[in-house]
């Protein structure tokens, strides 16, 4: 499997797992969350004006805008190279969820094991921010 397919597949699996975890239609407490997630998937498609605005904000140091750009490119356009650029930017700007996502993508990229060390670095950064998923992942992998 190519690196591009591997990263896209992992990102798609994570996104799908997230959607299925919170879409229990028979559970009243999850109905609103389910509707929000479905709404979120439509938000991945950005019109030109929104994309330009987010790109400007991201280029000027807004980590949330850079994270949204990474999702747009990776999940909507399936453009891994550009998506990884924005994800790295977001993580570098300090967004904890971007640090975690980047760490996971790099650590689990089996086609390029050289990224494991960088992945661990980002996972540790997310863990030091208090990210429970990063903490649990590092613990499960016996990484100190």
DRENTORKOL-3810 file (N, C-alpha, C; in nm, 4 decimals):
REM DRENTORKOL-3810
@n.u->0.0857; n.v->-0.1175; n.w->0.0000; ca.u->0.0000; ca.v->0.0000; ca.w->0.0000; c.u->0.0901; c.v->0.1236; c.w->0.0000
@n.u->0.0578; n.v->0.2208; n.w->-0.0829; ca.u->0.1403; ca.v->0.3418; ca.w->-0.0891; c.u->0.1197; c.v->0.4259; c.w->0.0363
@n.u->0.2168; n.v->0.5146; n.w->0.0611; ca.u->0.2091; ca.v->0.6028; ca.w->0.1774; c.u->0.0827; c.v->0.6869; c.w->0.1704
@n.u->0.0519; n.v->0.7401; n.w->0.0534; ca.u->-0.0660; ca.v->0.8255; ca.w->0.0378; c.u->-0.1929; c.v->0.7477; c.w->0.0716
@n.u->-0.2052; n.v->0.6281; n.w->0.0175; ca.u->-0.3234; ca.v->0.5468; ca.w->0.0457; c.u->-0.3300; c.v->0.5108; c.w->0.1931
@n.u->-0.2156; n.v->0.4783; n.w->0.2525; ca.u->-0.2100; ca.v->0.4382; ca.w->0.3921; c.u->-0.2563; c.v->0.5516; c.w->0.4836
@n.u->-0.2047; n.v->0.6712; n.w->0.4634; ca.u->-0.2423; ca.v->0.7848; ca.w->0.5475; c.u->-0.3879; c.v->0.8208; c.w->0.5248
@n.u->-0.4320; n.v->0.8252; n.w->0.3984; ca.u->-0.5714; ca.v->0.8574; ca.w->0.3714; c.u->-0.6635; c.v->0.7534; c.w->0.4331
@n.u->-0.6276; n.v->0.6256; n.w->0.4194; ca.u->-0.7098; ca.v->0.5188; ca.w->0.4764; c.u->-0.7197; c.v->0.5335; c.w->0.6279
@n.u->-0.6067; n.v->0.5596; n.w->0.6937; ca.u->-0.6079; ca.v->0.5769; ca.w->0.8388; c.u->-0.6940; c.v->0.6957; c.w->0.8787
@n.u->-0.6782; n.v->0.8072; n.w->0.8090; ca.u->-0.7560; ca.v->0.9258; ca.w->0.8411; c.u->-0.9056; c.v->0.9000; c.w->0.8197
@n.u->-0.9390; n.v->0.8282; n.w->0.7123; ca.u->-1.0792; ca.v->0.7946; ca.w->0.6861; c.u->-1.1355; c.v->0.7029; c.w->0.7936
@n.u->-1.0548; n.v->0.6057; n.w->0.8361; ca.u->-1.0994; ca.v->0.5142; ca.w->0.9412; c.u->-1.1241; c.v->0.5897; c.w->1.0709
@n.u->-1.0309; n.v->0.6792; n.w->1.1074; ca.u->-1.0487; ca.v->0.7585; ca.w->1.2287; c.u->-1.1749; c.v->0.8433; c.w->1.2206
@n.u->-1.1979; n.v->0.9055; n.w->1.1061; ca.u->-1.3161; ca.v->0.9891; ca.w->1.0879; c.u->-1.4437; c.v->0.9046; c.w->1.0943
@n.u->-1.4434; n.v->0.7898; n.w->1.0268; ca.u->-1.5610; ca.v->0.7021; ca.w->1.0273; c.u->-1.5877; c.v->0.6489; c.w->1.1679
@n.u->-1.4813; n.v->0.6092; n.w->1.2385; ca.u->-1.4982; ca.v->0.5594; ca.w->1.3757; c.u->-1.5593; c.v->0.6672; c.w->1.4636
@n.u->-1.5138; n.v->0.7900; n.w->1.4471; ca.u->-1.5677; ca.v->0.9006; ca.w->1.5239; c.u->-1.7172; c.v->0.9174; c.w->1.4965
@n.u->-1.7547; n.v->0.9110; n.w->1.3700; ca.u->-1.8962; ca.v->0.9265; ca.w->1.3342; c.u->-1.9794; c.v->0.8140; c.w->1.3952
@n.u->-1.9332; n.v->0.6897; n.w->1.3832; ca.u->-2.0109; ca.v->0.5784; ca.w->1.4348; c.u->-2.0161; c.v->0.5741; c.w->1.5865
@n.u->-1.9147; n.v->0.6249; n.w->1.6516; ca.u->-1.9150; ca.v->0.6250; ca.w->1.7981; c.u->-2.0276; c.v->0.7109; c.w->1.8540
@n.u->-2.0686; n.v->0.8101; n.w->1.7802; ca.u->-2.1625; ca.v->0.9071; ca.w->1.8344; c.u->-2.2940; c.v->0.9157; c.w->1.7579
@n.u->-2.3305; n.v->0.8103; n.w->1.6852; ca.u->-2.4517; ca.v->0.8201; ca.w->1.6057; c.u->-2.5587; c.v->0.7191; c.w->1.6463
@n.u->-2.5751; n.v->0.6940; n.w->1.7709; ca.u->-2.6804; ca.v->0.6062; ca.w->1.8195; c.u->-2.8131; c.v->0.6799; c.w->1.8049
@n.u->-2.8877; n.v->0.6495; n.w->1.6985; ca.u->-3.0098; ca.v->0.7250; ca.w->1.6708; c.u->-3.1202; c.v->0.6983; c.w->1.7730
@n.u->-3.1145; n.v->0.5864; n.w->1.8438; ca.u->-3.2183; ca.v->0.5570; ca.w->1.9421; c.u->-3.1882; c.v->0.6200; c.w->2.0782
@n.u->-3.0714; n.v->0.6800; n.w->2.0920; ca.u->-3.0329; ca.v->0.7413; ca.w->2.2192; c.u->-3.0585; c.v->0.8912; c.w->2.2126
@n.u->-3.1496; n.v->0.9397; n.w->2.2975; ca.u->-3.1823; ca.v->1.0811; ca.w->2.2965; c.u->-3.0599; c.v->1.1693; c.w->2.3190
@n.u->-2.9713; n.v->1.1269; n.w->2.4071; ca.u->-2.8542; ca.v->1.2088; ca.w->2.4385; c.u->-2.7594; c.v->1.2204; c.w->2.3198
@n.u->-2.7682; n.v->1.1268; n.w->2.2261; ca.u->-2.6774; ca.v->1.1298; ca.w->2.1118; c.u->-2.7406; c.v->1.1858; c.w->1.9849
@n.u->-2.8717; n.v->1.2135; n.w->1.9874; ca.u->-2.9365; ca.v->1.2642; ca.w->1.8663; c.u->-2.8777; c.v->1.3973; c.w->1.8225
@n.u->-2.8616; n.v->1.4883; n.w->1.9153; ca.u->-2.8065; ca.v->1.6185; ca.w->1.8807; c.u->-2.6639; c.v->1.6039; c.w->1.8304
@n.u->-2.5830; n.v->1.5220; n.w->1.8991; ca.u->-2.4441; ca.v->1.5003; ca.w->1.8578; c.u->-2.4400; c.v->1.4382; c.w->1.7179
@n.u->-2.5298; n.v->1.3446; n.w->1.6899; ca.u->-2.5359; ca.v->1.2824; ca.w->1.5586; c.u->-2.5640; c.v->1.3868; c.w->1.4509
@n.u->-2.6593; n.v->1.4754; n.w->1.4786; ca.u->-2.6914; ca.v->1.5811; ca.w->1.3832; c.u->-2.5736; c.v->1.6749; c.w->1.3632
@n.u->-2.4998; n.v->1.7037; n.w->1.4704; ca.u->-2.3828; ca.v->1.7910; ca.w->1.4586; c.u->-2.2755; c.v->1.7263; c.w->1.3724
@n.u->-2.2557; n.v->1.5946; n.w->1.3865; ca.u->-2.1536; ca.v->1.5253; ca.w->1.3092; c.u->-2.1913; c.v->1.5231; c.w->1.1621
@n.u->-2.3161; n.v->1.4942; n.w->1.1312; ca.u->-2.3606; ca.v->1.4965; ca.w->0.9926; c.u->-2.3420; c.v->1.6360; c.w->0.9351
@n.u->-2.3764; n.v->1.7371; n.w->1.0125; ca.u->-2.3572; ca.v->1.8750; ca.w->0.9688; c.u->-2.2096; c.v->1.9025; c.w->0.9446
@n.u->-2.1234; n.v->1.8505; n.w->1.0323; ca.u->-1.9789; ca.v->1.8709; ca.w->1.0182; c.u->-1.9283; c.v->1.8144; c.w->0.8860
@n.u->-1.9788; n.v->1.6983; n.w->0.8448; ca.u->-1.9300; ca.v->1.6385; ca.w->0.7211; c.u->-1.9616; c.v->1.7274; c.w->0.6013
@n.u->-2.0744; n.v->1.7986; n.w->0.6055; ca.u->-2.1057; ca.v->1.8915; ca.w->0.4975; c.u->-2.0141; c.v->2.0133; c.w->0.5017
@n.u->-1.9630; n.v->2.0475; n.w->0.6196; ca.u->-1.8758; ca.v->2.1637; ca.w->0.6332; c.u->-1.7377; c.v->2.1390; c.w->0.5743
@n.u->-1.7043; n.v->2.0158; n.w->0.5421; ca.u->-1.5746; ca.v->1.9882; ca.w->0.4817; c.u->-1.5641; c.v->2.0496; c.w->0.3424
@n.u->-1.6760; n.v->2.0621; n.w->0.2736; ca.u->-1.6756; ca.v->2.1245; ca.w->0.1424; c.u->-1.6815; c.v->2.2756; c.w->0.1611
@n.u->-1.5727; n.v->2.3433; n.w->0.1297; ca.u->-1.5642; ca.v->2.4872; ca.w->0.1504; c.u->-1.5890; c.v->2.5621; c.w->0.0199
@n.u->-1.6696; n.v->2.6676; n.w->0.0276; ca.u->-1.6826; ca.v->2.7521; ca.w->-0.0903; c.u->-1.5546; c.v->2.8342; c.w->-0.1043
@n.u->-1.5364; n.v->2.8972; n.w->-0.2196; ca.u->-1.4115; ca.v->2.9689; ca.w->-0.2479; c.u->-1.3817; c.v->3.0789; c.w->-0.1468
@n.u->-1.4845; n.v->3.1531; n.w->-0.1070; ca.u->-1.4641; ca.v->3.2642; ca.w->-0.0135; c.u->-1.4216; c.v->3.2130; c.w->0.1244
@n.u->-1.4868; n.v->3.1070; n.w->0.1716; ca.u->-1.4529; ca.v->3.0496; ca.w->0.3015; c.u->-1.3125; c.v->2.9907; c.w->0.2987
@n.u->-1.2811; n.v->2.9206; n.w->0.1899; ca.u->-1.1481; ca.v->2.8616; ca.w->0.1765; c.u->-1.0418; c.v->2.9719; c.w->0.1777
@n.u->-1.0640; n.v->3.0785; n.w->0.1033; ca.u->-0.9673; ca.v->3.1890; ca.w->0.0989; c.u->-0.9505; c.v->3.2529; c.w->0.2361
@n.u->-1.0616; n.v->3.2707; n.w->0.3080; ca.u->-1.0570; ca.v->3.3290; ca.w->0.4412; c.u->-0.9796; c.v->3.2392; c.w->0.5380
@n.u->-1.0089; n.v->3.1087; n.w->0.5360; ca.u->-0.9382; ca.v->3.0147; ca.w->0.6230; c.u->-0.7896; c.v->3.0086; c.w->0.5887
@n.u->-0.7592; n.v->3.0078; n.w->0.4608; ca.u->-0.6191; ca.v->3.0011; ca.w->0.4196; c.u->-0.5424; c.v->3.1251; c.w->0.4660
@n.u->-0.6068; n.v->3.2403; n.w->0.4561; ca.u->-0.5428; ca.v->3.3644; ca.w->0.5019; c.u->-0.5189; c.v->3.3592; c.w->0.6531
@n.u->-0.6224; n.v->3.3178; n.w->0.7275; ca.u->-0.6090; ca.v->3.3078; ca.w->0.8731; c.u->-0.5012; c.v->3.2059; c.w->0.9116
@n.u->-0.5019; n.v->3.0911; n.w->0.8440; ca.u->-0.4043; ca.v->2.9872; ca.w->0.8731; c.u->-0.2626; c.v->3.0358; c.w->0.8422
@n.u->-0.2469; n.v->3.1041; n.w->0.7320; ca.u->-0.1156; ca.v->3.1570; ca.w->0.6936; c.u->-0.0665; c.v->3.2628; c.w->0.7918
@n.u->-0.1607; n.v->3.3290; n.w->0.8568; ca.u->-0.1263; ca.v->3.4320; ca.w->0.9552; c.u->-0.1167; c.v->3.3781; c.w->1.0979
@n.u->-0.1178; n.v->3.2451; n.w->1.1128; ca.u->-0.0915; ca.v->3.1866; ca.w->1.2433; c.u->-0.2104; c.v->3.1375; c.w->1.3229
@n.u->-0.3259; n.v->3.1202; n.w->1.2609; ca.u->-0.4434; ca.v->3.0693; ca.w->1.3316; c.u->-0.4425; c.v->2.9157; c.w->1.3247
@n.u->-0.4136; n.v->2.8479; n.w->1.4369; ca.u->-0.4032; ca.v->2.7010; ca.w->1.4332; c.u->-0.5359; c.v->2.6312; c.w->1.4015
@n.u->-0.6483; n.v->2.6893; n.w->1.4446; ca.u->-0.7783; ca.v->2.6277; ca.w->1.4136; c.u->-0.8081; c.v->2.6342; c.w->1.2643
@n.u->-0.7744; n.v->2.7460; n.w->1.2025; ca.u->-0.7963; ca.v->2.7599; ca.w->1.0585; c.u->-0.7068; c.v->2.6617; c.w->0.9823
@n.u->-0.5822; n.v->2.6462; n.w->1.0269; ca.u->-0.4919; ca.v->2.5511; ca.w->0.9621; c.u->-0.5444; c.v->2.4084; c.w->0.9769
@n.u->-0.6015; n.v->2.3773; n.w->1.0938; ca.u->-0.6580; ca.v->2.2438; ca.w->1.1155; c.u->-0.7779; c.v->2.2199; c.w->1.0227
@n.u->-0.8626; n.v->2.3201; n.w->1.0082; ca.u->-0.9765; ca.v->2.3071; ca.w->0.9168; c.u->-0.9287; c.v->2.2887; c.w->0.7732
@n.u->-0.8221; n.v->2.3587; n.w->0.7364; ca.u->-0.7666; ca.v->2.3418; ca.w->0.6018; c.u->-0.7135; c.v->2.1996; c.w->0.5836
@n.u->-0.6495; n.v->2.1450; n.w->0.6867; ca.u->-0.5983; ca.v->2.0078; ca.w->0.6752; c.u->-0.7134; c.v->1.9094; c.w->0.6558
@n.u->-0.8221; n.v->1.9278; n.w->0.7294; ca.u->-0.9384; ca.v->1.8399; ca.w->0.7127; c.u->-0.9977; c.v->1.8531; c.w->0.5738
@n.u->-1.0069; n.v->1.9750; n.w->0.5242; ca.u->-1.0611; ca.v->1.9995; ca.w->0.3901; c.u->-0.9780; c.v->1.9258; c.w->0.2846
@n.u->-0.8467; n.v->1.9419; n.w->0.2920; ca.u->-0.7628; ca.v->1.8789; ca.w->0.1913; c.u->-0.7560; c.v->1.7274; c.w->0.2067
@n.u->-0.7438; n.v->1.6785; n.w->0.3283; ca.u->-0.7308; ca.v->1.5335; ca.w->0.3467; c.u->-0.8626; c.v->1.4598; c.w->0.3293
@n.u->-0.9674; n.v->1.5104; n.w->0.3911; ca.u->-1.0932; ca.v->1.4349; ca.w->0.3944; c.u->-1.1877; c.v->1.4675; c.w->0.2797
@n.u->-1.1811; n.v->1.5873; n.w->0.2273; ca.u->-1.2740; ca.v->1.6238; ca.w->0.1200; c.u->-1.2078; c.v->1.6112; c.w->-0.0174
@n.u->-1.0883; n.v->1.6670; n.w->-0.0317; ca.u->-1.0201; ca.v->1.6618; ca.w->-0.1609; c.u->-0.9288; c.v->1.5406; c.w->-0.1768
@n.u->-0.9003; n.v->1.4722; n.w->-0.0671; ca.u->-0.8119; ca.v->1.3553; ca.w->-0.0665; c.u->-0.6722; c.v->1.3924; c.w->-0.1166
@n.u->-0.6289; n.v->1.5111; n.w->-0.0793; ca.u->-0.4969; ca.v->1.5628; ca.w->-0.1152; c.u->-0.4092; c.v->1.5548; c.w->0.0096
@n.u->-0.3389; n.v->1.4422; n.w->0.0227; ca.u->-0.2610; ca.v->1.4168; ca.w->0.1437; c.u->-0.1470; c.v->1.5159; c.w->0.1604
@n.u->-0.0777; n.v->1.5483; n.w->0.0528; ca.u->0.0389; ca.v->1.6362; ca.w->0.0633; c.u->0.0001; c.v->1.7730; c.w->0.1199
@n.u->-0.1023; n.v->1.8338; n.w->0.0642; ca.u->-0.1458; ca.v->1.9651; ca.w->0.1114; c.u->-0.2091; c.v->1.9544; c.w->0.2492
@n.u->-0.2845; n.v->1.8479; n.w->0.2722; ca.u->-0.3449; ca.v->1.8268; ca.w->0.4034; c.u->-0.2403; c.v->1.8122; c.w->0.5128
@n.u->-0.1334; n.v->1.7392; n.w->0.4837; ca.u->-0.0259; ca.v->1.7230; ca.w->0.5823; c.u->0.0462; c.v->1.8565; c.w->0.6065
@n.u->0.0599; n.v->1.9366; n.w->0.5019; ca.u->0.1212; ca.v->2.0687; ca.w->0.5196; c.u->0.0429; c.v->2.1486; c.w->0.6240
@n.u->-0.0908; n.v->2.1546; n.w->0.6077; ca.u->-0.1738; ca.v->2.2329; ca.w->0.6997; c.u->-0.1798; c.v->2.1682; c.w->0.8380
@n.u->-0.1775; n.v->2.0355; n.w->0.8441; ca.u->-0.1790; ca.v->1.9681; ca.w->0.9736; c.u->-0.0490; c.v->1.9974; c.w->1.0498
@n.u->0.0635; n.v->1.9933; n.w->0.9798; ca.u->0.1919; ca.v->2.0278; ca.w->1.0426; c.u->0.1916; c.v->2.1723; c.w->1.0916
@n.u->0.1357; n.v->2.2604; n.w->1.0102; ca.u->0.1303; ca.v->2.4017; ca.w->1.0486; c.u->0.0461; c.v->2.4174; c.w->1.1745
@n.u->-0.0691; n.v->2.3541; n.w->1.1774; ca.u->-0.1574; ca.v->2.3630; ca.w->1.2931; c.u->-0.0895; c.v->2.3077; c.w->1.4187
@n.u->-0.0248; n.v->2.1935; n.w->1.4044; ca.u->0.0463; ca.v->2.1345; ca.w->1.5188; c.u->0.1606; c.v->2.2263; c.w->1.5637
@n.u->0.2333; n.v->2.2810; n.w->1.4683; ca.u->0.3441; ca.v->2.3713; ca.w->1.5013; c.u->0.2957; c.v->2.4983; c.w->1.5706
@n.u->0.1731; n.v->2.5370; n.w->1.5409; ca.u->0.1137; ca.v->2.6547; ca.w->1.6045; c.u->0.0545; c.v->2.6224; c.w->1.7418
@n.u->0.0617; n.v->2.4951; n.w->1.7814; ca.u->0.0247; ca.v->2.4584; ca.w->1.9173; c.u->-0.1107; c.v->2.3946; c.w->1.9382
@n.u->-0.1852; n.v->2.3649; n.w->1.8335; ca.u->-0.3175; ca.v->2.3043; ca.w->1.8516; c.u->-0.3018; c.v->2.1581; c.w->1.8927
@n.u->-0.3490; n.v->2.1253; n.w->2.0106; ca.u->-0.3284; ca.v->1.9921; ca.w->2.0685; c.u->-0.3846; c.v->1.8812; c.w->1.9805
@n.u->-0.5065; n.v->1.8975; n.w->1.9293; ca.u->-0.5641; ca.v->1.7899; ca.w->1.8474; c.u->-0.4860; c.v->1.7711; c.w->1.7179
@n.u->-0.4239; n.v->1.8755; n.w->1.6669; ca.u->-0.3395; ca.v->1.8626; ca.w->1.5484; c.u->-0.2109; c.v->1.7877; c.w->1.5834
@n.u->-0.1553; n.v->1.8148; n.w->1.7009; ca.u->-0.0362; ca.v->1.7421; ca.w->1.7457; c.u->-0.0662; c.v->1.5927; c.w->1.7541
@n.u->-0.1813; n.v->1.5603; n.w->1.8134; ca.u->-0.2200; ca.v->1.4200; ca.w->1.8278; c.u->-0.2402; c.v->1.3547; c.w->1.6903
@n.u->-0.3194; n.v->1.4197; n.w->1.6043; ca.u->-0.3474; ca.v->1.3618; ca.w->1.4722; c.u->-0.2196; c.v->1.3428; c.w->1.3915
@n.u->-0.1334; n.v->1.4450; n.w->1.3923; ca.u->-0.0074; ca.v->1.4348; ca.w->1.3191; c.u->0.0780; c.v->1.3222; c.w->1.3769
@n.u->0.0838; n.v->1.3137; n.w->1.5079; ca.u->0.1611; ca.v->1.2071; ca.w->1.5714; c.u->0.1123; c.v->1.0692; c.w->1.5327
@n.u->-0.0185; n.v->1.0505; n.w->1.5354; ca.u->-0.0768; ca.v->0.9201; ca.w->1.4980; c.u->-0.0480; c.v->0.8877; c.w->1.3526
@n.u->-0.0682; n.v->0.9850; n.w->1.2645; ca.u->-0.0451; ca.v->0.9600; ca.w->1.1219; c.u->0.1009; c.v->0.9245; c.w->1.0945
@n.u->0.1918; n.v->0.9951; n.w->1.1571; ca.u->0.3334; ca.v->0.9664; ca.w->1.1351; c.u->0.3751; c.v->0.8341; c.w->1.2001
@n.u->0.3287; n.v->0.8106; n.w->1.3207; ca.u->0.3672; ca.v->0.6903; ca.w->1.3946; c.u->0.3166; c.v->0.5633; c.w->1.3266
@n.u->0.1981; n.v->0.5679; n.w->1.2714; ca.u->0.1366; ca.v->0.4478; ca.w->1.2133; c.u->0.1575; c.v->0.4349; c.w->1.0636
@n.u->0.2420; n.v->0.5186; n.w->1.0049; ca.u->0.2687; ca.v->0.5098; ca.w->0.8614; c.u->0.3682; c.v->0.3958; c.w->0.8372
@n.u->0.3143; n.v->0.2778; n.w->0.8119; ca.u->0.3963; ca.v->0.1576; ca.w->0.8010; c.u->0.4831; c.v->0.1569; c.w->0.6755
@n.u->0.4476; n.v->0.2348; n.w->0.5735; ca.u->0.5298; ca.v->0.2424; ca.w->0.4533; c.u->0.6572; c.v->0.3226; c.w->0.4759
@n.u->0.6579; n.v->0.4060; n.w->0.5790; ca.u->0.7739; ca.v->0.4906; ca.w->0.6074; c.u->0.8013; c.v->0.4919; c.w->0.7565
@n.u->0.8669; n.v->0.3869; n.w->0.8064; ca.u->0.8919; ca.v->0.3782; ca.w->0.9502; c.u->0.9814; c.v->0.4900; c.w->1.0039
@n.u->1.0466; n.v->0.5655; n.w->0.9163; ca.u->1.1310; ca.v->0.6749; ca.w->0.9640; c.u->1.0483; c.v->0.7849; c.w->1.0312
@n.u->0.9194; n.v->0.7884; n.w->1.0053; ca.u->0.8320; ca.v->0.8883; ca.w->1.0662; c.u->0.7906; c.v->0.8553; c.w->1.2087
@n.u->0.8220; n.v->0.7352; n.w->1.2540; ca.u->0.7811; ca.v->0.6936; ca.w->1.3896; c.u->0.8378; c.v->0.7845; c.w->1.4971
@n.u->0.9649; n.v->0.8198; n.w->1.4850; ca.u->1.0271; ca.v->0.9052; ca.w->1.5871; c.u->0.9611; c.v->1.0431; c.w->1.5911
@n.u->0.9351; n.v->1.0986; n.w->1.4738; ca.u->0.8669; ca.v->1.2283; ca.w->1.4701; c.u->0.7246; c.v->1.2140; c.w->1.5241
@n.u->0.6602; n.v->1.1029; n.w->1.4923; ca.u->0.5263; ca.v->1.0776; ca.w->1.5441; c.u->0.5252; c.v->1.0731; c.w->1.6958
@n.u->0.6241; n.v->1.0067; n.w->1.7531; ca.u->0.6347; ca.v->0.9991; ca.w->1.8991; c.u->0.6537; c.v->1.1389; c.w->1.9576
@n.u->0.7351; n.v->1.2199; n.w->1.8923; ca.u->0.7579; ca.v->1.3573; ca.w->1.9390; c.u->0.6269; c.v->1.4351; c.w->1.9445
@n.u->0.5455; n.v->1.4242; n.w->1.8392; ca.u->0.4172; ca.v->1.4965; ca.w->1.8373; c.u->0.3188; c.v->1.4387; c.w->1.9378
@n.u->0.3186; n.v->1.3064; n.w->1.9526; ca.u->0.2299; ca.v->1.2442; ca.w->2.0518; c.u->0.2676; c.v->1.2864; c.w->2.1934
@n.u->0.3973; n.v->1.2936; n.w->2.2206; ca.u->0.4418; ca.v->1.3392; ca.w->2.3518; c.u->0.4043; c.v->1.4858; c.w->2.3747
@n.u->0.4111; n.v->1.5657; n.w->2.2692; ca.u->0.3714; ca.v->1.7066; ca.w->2.2820; c.u->0.2225; c.v->1.7169; c.w->2.3135
@n.u->0.1406; n.v->1.6355; n.w->2.2467; ca.u->-0.0036; ca.v->1.6357; ca.w->2.2745; c.u->-0.0297; c.v->1.5868; c.w->2.4167
@n.u->0.0430; n.v->1.4832; n.w->2.4576; ca.u->0.0268; ca.v->1.4300; ca.w->2.5933; c.u->0.0653; c.v->1.5345; c.w->2.6973
@n.u->0.1707; n.v->1.6098; n.w->2.6705; ca.u->0.2120; ca.v->1.7127; ca.w->2.7674; c.u->0.1110; c.v->1.8269; c.w->2.7740
@n.u->0.0289; n.v->1.8392; n.w->2.6693; ca.u->-0.0827; ca.v->1.9352; ca.w->2.6721; c.u->-0.2029; c.v->1.8799; c.w->2.7475
@n.u->-0.1941; n.v->1.7517; n.w->2.7881; ca.u->-0.3030; ca.v->1.6894; ca.w->2.8621; c.u->-0.3993; c.v->1.6092; c.w->2.7762
@n.u->-0.3660; n.v->1.5846; n.w->2.6495; ca.u->-0.4544; ca.v->1.5088; ca.w->2.5607; c.u->-0.4622; c.v->1.3631; c.w->2.6063
@n.u->-0.5816; n.v->1.3219; n.w->2.6488; ca.u->-0.6006; ca.v->1.1871; ca.w->2.7041; c.u->-0.5737; c.v->1.0789; c.w->2.5997
@n.u->-0.6150; n.v->1.1019; n.w->2.4760; ca.u->-0.5906; ca.v->1.0014; ca.w->2.3722; c.u->-0.4406; c.v->0.9794; c.w->2.3522
@n.u->-0.3646; n.v->1.0874; n.w->2.3513; ca.u->-0.2196; ca.v->1.0763; ca.w->2.3341; c.u->-0.1573; c.v->1.0043; c.w->2.4536
@n.u->-0.2005; n.v->1.0407; n.w->2.5719; ca.u->-0.1501; ca.v->0.9757; ca.w->2.6931; c.u->-0.1785; c.v->0.8262; c.w->2.6887
@n.u->-0.3025; n.v->0.7904; n.w->2.6557; ca.u->-0.3424; ca.v->0.6496; ca.w->2.6497; c.u->-0.2662; c.v->0.5745; c.w->2.5402
@n.u->-0.2486; n.v->0.6388; n.w->2.4249; ca.u->-0.1783; ca.v->0.5743; ca.w->2.3145; c.u->-0.0328; c.v->0.5465; c.w->2.3525
@n.u->0.0337; n.v->0.6469; n.w->2.4072; ca.u->0.1736; ca.v->0.6282; ca.w->2.4474; c.u->0.1861; c.v->0.5188; c.w->2.5524
@n.u->0.0921; n.v->0.5150; n.w->2.6446; ca.u->0.0934; ca.v->0.4122; ca.w->2.7484; c.u->0.0724; c.v->0.2737; c.w->2.6858
@n.u->-0.0237; n.v->0.2638; n.w->2.5950; ca.u->-0.0534; ca.v->0.1364; ca.w->2.5300; c.u->0.0646; c.v->0.0856; c.w->2.4465
@n.u->0.1398; n.v->0.1793; n.w->2.3903; ca.u->0.2571; ca.v->0.1427; ca.w->2.3096; c.u->0.3842; c.v->0.1315; c.w->2.3944
@n.u->0.3703; n.v->0.1496; n.w->2.5256; ca.u->0.4836; ca.v->0.1457; ca.w->2.6195; c.u->0.5936; c.v->0.2441; c.w->2.5813
@n.u->0.5505; n.v->0.3647; n.w->2.5450; ca.u->0.6444; ca.v->0.4702; ca.w->2.5086; c.u->0.6502; c.v->0.5691; c.w->2.6247
@n.u->0.7692; n.v->0.5940; n.w->2.6716; ca.u->0.7864; ca.v->0.6859; ca.w->2.7851; c.u->0.8344; c.v->0.8200; c.w->2.7392
END
